[in-house]
C-alpha cells in the first residue's frame, strides 16, 4: 500500500486531467476551484471530469453559485499539498488538506482534515470532523465521520464513526462502534510478539507489530478497546 500510494503521489506532478492548476501561476478557474479557496504556493491540483473544490454539494449548484456572483473566503478551504481529484470527487467547505491526496470517483471530503498523504478509492466519504492521518489508504466505499481519527488501511465498505484510530488495517465491510479506541503504543515501547508454531516471534518493525488487524466482516460494539498487536479474524 505504501508503494502504491507513493507511485500515485509522484504521478500528480505529471498527470493532466480536464483541468490542472499550479498555485501561484495565474488565477485558478472558478469552475473548478471556488473563489476564496486558500492554496499554498506551488501546490498542483489536477481535476478529472465533474470534480471541483467548493462549498456546494453538486457541480450544478457550484456553477449556479458562481453565476450568482458568489465569492469570498466563506468556504473555509485550505490546501497545502498536491491533489488529484477523480471524476465527480469534491472537496467541500471547512476542509484542510495538508498532504498529497489522490482520490477515486464520486466521493467527497467535507468539514474534515487530511493531515498527510492519503490515497482514497471510489465513493469514499470523509466528513463531520473526521481526521485522516498520514499514509492512510482508504478502500472503495469507506466512510469516516463524526471525529473519527484514522490511520492505516481501510478495507472496502468499512465504516468509522467517532472512534480514535491509529495504524489499523481492516478487511472488507468492517464496522467499528462509536467510541472505540485502538492502541498501538506499549508502555515499554517494544514490539508485540506473536506465537508462530511453538515459539514467540518479535517482528523487527514495532510499528507493524503493534498495528491492529481485522479480517473481513468484523463488527464491534461501542466503547471497545483494542490493545497493540491485536488480530481479529474474519466474520467476528
ABEGO torsion letter per residue (X at the ends): XAAAAAAAAAAAAABBBABBBBBGBEBBBAAABBBGBBBBBGBBBBBBBGBBBEABABAAAAAAAAAAGBBEAAAGBBBABBBBBBBGBBBBBGBBBABBBBBBBGBBBBGBBBABBBBBBBGBBBBGGBBBBBGBBBBBGBBBBGGBBBBEBBBBGBBBBGBBBBGBBBBBGBBBBBGBBBBABBAAGBBBBBBBEABBBBBABAAAAABBBBBBGBBBBBGBBBBBGBBBBBGX
